[in-house]
């Protein structure tokens, strides 16, 4: 299953929104080496999310740089 995670202000891109694709399999999660996109605004970043996915707000247990996740 592909998952797209939207981050704000991660240590490697301070002050920016970053989307990273993750692939979840049986007991594993693999994150792409390169971000899908790096953007100045959340709306700009969201335009790179593939169509047809559903957005989920970050959980209080998530890393504070996670804004939302798309499945």
C-alpha positions in Angstrom: 0.0 0.0 0.0 1.3 3.5 -0.9 1.1 6.2 1.7 2.0 9.8 1.2 3.2 11.7 4.4 3.2 15.5 4.5 5.8 17.1 6.7 6.3 20.7 7.7 9.7 21.9 8.8 11.7 18.6 8.8 15.3 18.9 9.7 16.5 18.4 6.1 14.1 21.1 4.7 13.6 23.7 7.4 10.6 26.0 6.9 9.2 24.0 4.0 6.5 21.3 3.3 7.8 17.9 2.2 5.9 14.9 0.9 7.5 11.5 1.1 6.0 8.4 -0.3 6.1 5.2 1.8 5.3 1.7 0.8 3.8 -0.4 3.5 4.0 -4.2 3.2 3.8 -7.2 5.4 5.6 -5.9 8.6 7.7 -3.4 6.7 7.6 0.3 5.7 9.9 1.6 3.0 10.4 5.4 2.5 11.6 6.7 -0.9 15.1 8.3 -0.7 14.0 11.5 -2.4 10.9 13.5 -1.5 8.0 13.5 -3.9 8.0 17.3 -3.6 9.3 20.2 -1.5 7.0 23.2 -1.4 6.6 26.6 0.3 2.9 26.1 1.1 0.7 23.3 2.1 -1.6 23.9 -0.8 1.3 23.7 -3.2 2.5 20.4 -1.7 -1.0 18.9 -1.8 -1.2 19.4 -5.6 1.4 16.7 -5.9 -0.6 14.1 -4.0 -2.0 11.5 -6.5 -5.8 11.9 -7.1 -8.3 9.6 -5.4 -6.5 9.4 -2.0 -8.1 10.2 1.3 -6.5 12.6 3.8 -6.0 11.8 7.5 -4.8 14.4 10.1 -1.7 13.6 12.1 -2.2 11.7 15.3 -1.1 13.2 18.6 1.4 10.3 18.8 3.0 11.2 15.4 6.2 13.1 15.1 5.4 16.8 15.4 6.6 17.5 11.9 3.9 15.3 10.3 1.0 17.4 9.1 -1.2 14.8 7.5 -1.1 11.4 5.7 -2.8 10.4 2.5 -3.9 6.8 1.7 
